[in-house]
């Protein structure tokens, strides 16, 4: 792939050089015609371009020498935003020959953001491990991986000897209580015996309530002492079964995880923010996510937490954003490119990112003045988003700029560095 790119770039460079060379020959013919016109008393071409101010002219490019970027490319390092050097092409059609494309600078809004990486995770506030409350044998498993369950829905049923013992104790205490109440009504037993029977019954029922049985279920069990008692394991909230270890007939111990339940309607995006950007990050800012496996889609959330420390090795701080996931497209452990929006620029001057060229560590843009005359102008760059750049200074709305194939103009601008310039 790298070799193919180099071959294409070489082909384009050769094409540009040939086009400019062809333009040079046309320019020389035009200069010769201009000289003839001057000798005959006419004023055309570069001879007519000399200013009356007495400035020293670049005869080859028809520009004041202090404005000619080809003659003095070294001045680029001193240019401030809004200042520029002019680049004259050999002929009016030279830009078209090398495929230079232009467009007017637009005005619009662009969000300024901090780029970072993120990993998706389940919302820890809506994630639960459903464990066996007692040891026993799993009798039923009515749900499976991916099942959507409602709050309090039964996800498994367990038979346990301890539950059977607790039920039997509750039934016996209830019978004892009924007998003591009758004896007390007949004044056969004492008040103390009745109170003791009531305390024993409350204790037996409380043990069942601790295991999850309701008052209605306890009353029902009391009327059916010989039926098998199964304990229902219920979901604590509505969600999706994302892990399952429960198998029918398996012997489980108390506390063993049977399922993992997750509510995926909101996901967490765990961000890694560079230390240098932390001063601009605030809780509540908008976070935009793009996932490579879901092209063309942008997911939006809010920053809800920023870590209290920076990793000593990576110099990154952890942060969390909550991202709505109504369609369930986002999954745990997905990687994403995140953008924290710290500012929204309204009425900004916008150009494609391909319009910016770097020289001496500064950003430049080529502004079209005429068909064969361009200005390499220093600019100041602001926000960057979705292939667009904000120009903070150095460019006015609707000015025509080069947006593609400006490498030929840059080559012409820097030609004197290779010994092809006109200045001494």
Buried (B, 14 or more C-beta within 10 A) or exposed (E): EEEEEEEEEEEBBEBBBEBBEBBBEBBEEBBEEBBEBBEEEEEBBBBEBBEEEEEEBBBBBBBBBEBBBBBBBEBBEEBEBEBBBBBBBBBBBBBEBBEBBBBEBEEEEBBBBBEBBBBBBBBEEBBBEBBBBBBBBBBBBEBEEEBEBEEEBBBBBBBBEBBBEBBBBBBBBBBBBEEBBEBBEEEEBEEEBBEBBBEBBEEBBEBBBEBBBEEEBBEEBBEEBEEEBBBBBBBEBBBBBBEBEBEEEBEBEEEBBBBBBBBBBBBBBBBBBBEEBBEBBEEEBBBBBBBEEBEEEEBEBBBBBBBEEBEEEEEBBBBBBBBEBEEEBBBBEBEBEBBBBBEEBEEBBBBBEBBBBEBEEBBBBBBBBEEBBBBBBBBBBBBBBEEBBBBBEBBEBEBBBBBEBBBBBBBBBBBBEEEEBBEE
